[in-house]
Amino acid sequence: MRVLTVLAALCASALAATSDFIDSTTVYIQQIDAISPPAPLADIKYNPSTLSAELVSFDAPEIEPESKLLRVGIYDVATSSWKSSTSITSVETFAKGYSPTLVLSLDAQGGVIGVSCKSGKIDAGQTRDFGPKIKVRKTVKGKLPELNKPVVLSPEGKVATPEPEKTLLQKYWWVGLAAVMLLMTAGGGSE
């Protein structure tokens, strides 16, 4: 009985581990200078809700020596067109001593809207985690601008000029009047 329970728990954890990544995509790369079709660069599995990703396969691009720039994105082979926005990167991104990082940009529904590629120099003492990396970013609603008060226009369409500020006497004349009345009505001492 216990063996069956342990076996069921192992199978459930194995299924949970394989179903963690629910979407997949293939990133393509194309040389800008040469007239060559886009070639697959990486197969990626990702989960849009947790923003986790796994690199299934990565094929280092074969680049012609005269090429300087590369286009990276999601390419549809059936229609021969780019499905996502593309980004341009230098050939040196994939040079020896650099570790490329592919950044998937997702929309609110989890679809890929763009791919970009950047790289970082590998430290000479670094012995692990120097291969290609994946980052997944989801678009979020941006911050609204903080606006000042609206400009008030007069009926003629001109900017209304503010009224000049009142003087101290114009503001507090009633306090002076109350003080004078108090002095006049106060009874004097009889001698």
CORBELQUI-V224235 format. One line per field, one symbol per residue. ss: DSSP state (~ for helix, > for strand, _ for the rest). psi: psi as a letter, one per 40 degrees, with the letter a starting at -180 (. if undefined). A space follows every 50 residues. Layout:
BEGIN
ss = ???
psi = ???
END
This chain:
BEGIN
ss = _~~~~~~~~~~~~~~~~~____>>>>>>>>>_______>>>>>>>>>___ _>>>>>>>__________>>>>>_>>____>>__>_>>>>~~~~___>>> >>>>>>_____>>>>>>>>>>___________>>>>>>____________ __>_____>________~~~~_~~~~~~~~~~~~~______
psi = ddddddddddddddddddedheiiihhiihhddigiiiihdihhhihdde fiihhdihhhihhideidiihhahhhddefihdiiiihiidedeiheihi hhhhhiadeeiheihihiiihhideheifeaiihihhiiihihiihiaii hhiideeihhhiiiiiiddddfddddddddddddehiiih.
END
